[in-house]
């Protein structure tokens, strides 16, 4: 287990560092609380925290397993919140998990697979004691807001990639690799939707329900988190439609280009059929043929071929086949 940080806070200010083996008794007025941040703990190491802070066994098991969807569970006078972190790796969205134990005077965050540490968040909160003085529920809001804020750069990066492919589809045919990439992005966005929906439910419960350790005055902060999640949901829904439209638009343009090439080939074939037919007739070596013995017969036949081909060319140009 990596203990990233474990501190005691009093009146919004850091007092001292603590050990996870230490049980800190805090007053009931919410003026003091413990904030412990750990990363990738084992089951045995979580047992220490379970015993010190009376954590529920099912919540501890979920925190170690790290295969949960976002959720809010109530265990007596404590809350257990699971949130999904996300990061973009190439065209794939990689997910992590943050489990949060919330008690009257403690908050324990357990991170799995998340590259974004809470160190910067902790420093930001410590620089604003007037906010940190609200207690553990405000810290919970800050962690959830930190996680949700990480979603927007993912959507923006994917949007840039999709718009680049959209512009490329206007200039040339999309290759097999690019078509495969479109379907990969659509699949990743669809999976992202399945994460955003329960995240919105988590924020919604923290806003609407009367939950332990959540002060009514803090609910507007969770409402802000809910708004951020819904905003990302709207962007993802729109982005999925853009990805689908890029493929359909590319397919339509390809059909139009293929049709245009087919019409051009048909037009040139029709034009070339005239000299081919006339030359083929005169190549049969019949004794009686028009202008066969005329002094200017050769030039007359060539003139007829040129006139017919020119007439066909003009008509095809007027019809925009050439």
C-alpha positions in Angstrom: 0.0 0.0 0.0 1.2 3.5 -0.8 0.0 6.0 1.8 0.1 9.2 -0.3 -1.0 11.4 2.6 -2.5 11.1 6.0 -3.2 14.3 8.0 -5.3 15.6 10.8 -7.1 18.9 10.1 -8.5 21.3 12.6 -10.6 24.4 11.7 -9.6 24.1 8.1 -5.9 23.8 8.7 -3.4 21.0 8.7 -2.3 20.1 12.2 0.0 17.1 11.8 0.7 13.9 10.0 -0.8 10.7 11.3 -0.2 7.0 10.9 -2.9 4.7 9.6 -2.4 2.6 12.7 -3.3 5.5 14.8 -6.9 6.1 15.9 -7.6 9.8 16.2 -10.5 10.9 18.4 -12.1 14.0 17.0 -14.8 16.2 18.7 -18.4 16.0 17.5 -18.6 19.5 16.2 -16.9 18.6 12.8 -14.1 21.1 13.5 -11.5 18.3 13.3 -11.3 15.4 10.8 -8.7 13.0 9.3 -8.1 12.8 5.6 -6.2 9.7 4.4 -5.2 9.1 0.8 -3.9 5.7 -0.2 -3.2 4.0 -3.6 -3.6 0.3 -4.6 -3.9 -1.2 -1.1 -4.0 -5.0 -0.4 -6.8 -6.6 1.5 -4.6 -7.1 4.5 -3.6 -3.5 4.6 -7.2 -2.4 4.3 -8.0 -4.4 7.4 -5.9 -2.0 9.4 -8.1 0.9 8.3 -11.2 -1.2 8.8 -10.4 -1.8 12.5 -9.2 1.8 13.2 -12.2 3.5 11.6 -14.9 0.8 11.9 -15.3 0.4 8.1 -18.0 -2.0 6.9 -16.6 -5.3 5.6 -18.5 -5.2 2.3 -17.3 -1.7 1.6 -13.7 -2.8 2.4 -14.1 -5.7 0.0 -15.4 -3.5 -2.8 -12.5 -1.0 -2.2 -9.9 -3.8 -2.6 -11.7 -5.5 -5.6 -11.8 -2.2 -7.6 -14.3 -3.6 -10.1 -17.4 -1.5 -9.1 -19.6 0.9 -11.0 -20.0 4.3 -9.4 -22.4 4.1 -6.5 -23.3 5.4 -3.0 -23.8 3.0 -0.2 -24.9 3.8 3.4 -23.5 1.7 6.2 -24.9 2.9 9.5 -23.6 6.5 10.0 -21.0 6.2 7.3 -21.0 6.6 3.5 -19.2 4.6 0.9 -18.8 6.2 -2.5 -17.3 4.8 -5.6 -16.3 7.0 -8.6 -14.7 6.1 -11.9 -11.6 8.0 -13.1 -10.8 8.2 -16.8 -7.8 9.0 -18.9 -7.2 9.0 -22.7 -4.4 6.7 -24.0 -4.3 7.1 -27.8 -7.8 6.3 -28.9 -8.7 4.3 -25.8 -10.2 5.5 -22.6 -8.5 3.8 -19.6 -10.5 3.7 -16.4 -9.5 3.7 -12.8 -11.5 3.7 -9.6 -11.6 5.8 -6.5 -13.4 4.5 -3.4 -14.2 6.9 -0.6 -15.1 6.1 3.0 -16.8 9.0 4.7 -17.4 9.2 8.4 -18.2 12.0 10.8 -14.6 12.8 11.3 -12.7 10.9 8.7 -12.5 10.6 4.9 -10.4 7.8 3.3 -9.8 7.8 -0.4 -8.6 4.6 -2.0 -7.3 5.0 -5.6 -6.8 2.2 -8.2 -5.4 2.7 -11.6 -5.6 6.5 -11.6 -2.7 8.5 -12.9 -4.0 11.8 -11.4 -2.9 12.1 -7.8 -4.9 14.1 -5.2 -1.8 15.9 -4.1 -2.6 19.0 -6.1 -6.2 18.9 -4.9 -5.1 18.7 -1.3 -2.8 21.6 -1.7 -5.5 23.7 -3.3 -7.9 22.9 -0.4 -5.3 23.6 2.2 -4.7 27.0 0.6 -8.3 27.9 1.3 -9.1 27.1 5.0 -12.5 28.8 4.7 -13.6 26.0 2.4 -11.8 23.1 4.1 -13.4 24.1 7.4 -16.8 22.8 6.1 -15.5 19.3 6.9 -15.4 15.9 5.3 -18.5 16.4 3.0 -16.8 19.3 1.3 -13.6 17.2 0.8 -15.9 14.5 -0.8 -17.3 17.1 -3.1 -13.8 18.3 -4.0 -12.6 14.8 -4.9 -15.7 14.1 -7.0 -15.4 17.4 -8.8 -11.7 16.7 -9.4 -12.6 13.4 -11.0 -15.4 14.7 -13.1 -13.2 17.7 -14.3 -10.9 15.1 -15.7 -13.6 13.9 -18.1 -13.8 17.0 -20.2 -10.3 16.9 -21.7 -11.0 13.4 -22.9 -14.1 14.5 -24.8 -12.3 17.5 -26.2 -9.3 15.4 -27.4 -11.6 12.8 -29.1 -13.7 15.7 -30.6 -10.5 17.1 -32.2 -9.6 13.7 -33.6 -13.1 13.2 -35.0 -13.2 16.7 -36.7 -9.8 16.0 -38.2 -11.2 12.7 -39.7 -14.3 14.6 -40.9 -12.1 17.1 -42.8 -10.0 14.3 -44.2 -13.2 12.5 -45.5 -13.9 15.6 -47.6 -10.5 15.5 -49.2 -10.0 11.8 -49.9 -11.4 8.3 -49.3 -11.0 7.1 -45.7 -8.8 4.0 -45.6 -9.5 0.8 -43.7 -7.4 1.9 -40.7 -9.4 5.2 -40.4 -12.7 3.4 -40.7 -11.5 1.0 -37.9 -10.5 4.0 -35.8 -14.0 5.5 -36.2 -15.6 2.3 -34.9 -13.1 2.2 -32.1 -13.9 5.7 -31.0 -17.6 5.0 -31.1 -17.1 1.9 -29.0 -15.0 3.9 -26.5 -17.6 6.6 -26.3 -20.5 4.1 -25.8 -18.5 2.6 -22.9 -17.9 6.0 -21.5 -21.6 6.6 -21.5 -22.1 3.6 -19.3 -19.7 5.2 -16.7 -21.3 8.7 -16.9 -24.8 7.5 -16.2 -24.0 6.0 -12.7 -21.7 8.9 -11.9 -24.7 11.2 -12.5 -26.8 9.0 -10.2 -24.1 9.3 -7.5 -24.1 13.1 -7.7 -27.9 13.1 -7.8 -28.2 11.1 -4.6 -25.8 13.3 -2.8 -27.9 16.3 -3.8 -31.4 14.9 -3.1 -31.2 12.3 -0.4 -30.7 12.9 3.3 -27.5 11.0 3.9 -25.2 10.7 6.9 -22.2 12.9 7.0 -23.6 15.2 4.3 -24.6 18.7 5.6 -27.6 20.3 3.8 -25.4 23.4 3.3 -23.0 21.3 1.2 -25.6 20.0 -1.2 -25.3 22.9 -3.7 -21.7 21.9 -4.2 -22.8 18.4 -5.2 -25.3 20.0 -7.5 -22.4 21.6 -9.3 -20.8 18.2 -9.7 -24.0 16.9 -11.2 -24.2 19.7 -13.6 -20.6 19.0 -14.8 -21.5 15.3 -15.3 -24.6 16.1 -17.3 -22.6 18.5 -19.4 -20.1 15.8 -20.3 -23.0 13.4 -21.0 -24.4 15.9 -23.4 -21.0 16.3 -25.1 -20.5 12.6 -25.4 -24.0 12.0 -26.8 -23.3 14.7 -29.5 -19.9 13.3 -30.2 -21.3 9.8 -30.8 -23.7 11.3 -33.4 -20.7 13.1 -35.0 -18.7 9.9 -35.2 -21.7 8.1 -36.8 -22.3 11.0 -39.2 -18.6 11.1 -40.2 -18.8 7.4 -41.3 -22.1 7.9 -43.1 -20.9 11.1 -44.7 -17.7 9.4 -45.8 -19.6 6.4 -47.2 -22.0 8.8 -49.1 -19.1 10.7 -50.6 -17.4 7.5 -51.6 -20.6 6.4 -53.4 -20.9 9.8 -55.1 -17.3 9.6 -56.2 -17.7 6.1 -57.4 -20.9 7.1 -59.3 -19.1 10.1 -60.9 -16.2 7.8 -62.1 -18.7 5.3 -63.4 -20.5 8.0 -65.4 -17.2 9.3 -66.8 -16.2 5.8 -67.9 -19.6 5.2 -69.5 -19.4 8.5 -71.3 -15.9 7.9 -72.7 -17.0 4.3 -73.6 -19.9 5.7 -75.6 -17.7 8.2 -77.4 -15.1 5.6 -78.3 -17.9 3.2 -79.5 -18.5 5.5 -82.5 -15.1 5.2 -84.2 -14.9 1.6 -83.1 -18.2 0.7 -84.8 -17.4 2.6 -88.0 -13.9 1.3 -88.2 -15.2 -2.2 -87.5 -17.7 -2.0 -90.4 -15.1 -0.8 -92.9 -12.7 -3.5 -91.7 -15.1 -6.3 -93.0 -13.7 -5.9 -96.6 -17.2 -5.9 -98.3 -17.1 -5.0 -102.0 -20.0 -2.5 -101.8 -19.7 0.0 -99.1 -20.5 3.8 -98.9 -17.8 6.0 -100.3 -15.5 3.0 -100.8 -14.3 4.1 -104.2 -14.7 7.8 -103.6 -11.6 10.0 -103.9 -12.5 11.8 -100.6 -14.2 8.8 -98.9 -11.5 8.4 -96.3 -11.7 12.0 -95.2 -15.5 11.9 -95.2 -15.6 8.9 -92.9 -13.1 10.6 -90.5 -15.2 13.7 -90.5 -18.3 11.7 -89.6 -16.4 10.1 -86.8 -15.1 13.4 -85.4 -18.5 15.1 -85.7 -20.3 12.2 -83.9 -17.7 12.0 -81.1 -17.7 15.8 -80.7 -21.5 15.8 -80.5 -21.5 13.1 -77.9 -18.8 14.9 -75.9 -20.8 18.1 -75.9 -24.0 16.4 -74.8 -22.1 14.5 -72.0 -20.6 17.8 -70.8 -24.0 19.4 -70.7 -25.2 16.5 -68.7 -22.2 16.8 -66.4 -21.0 13.3 -67.0 -17.6 14.7 -68.1 
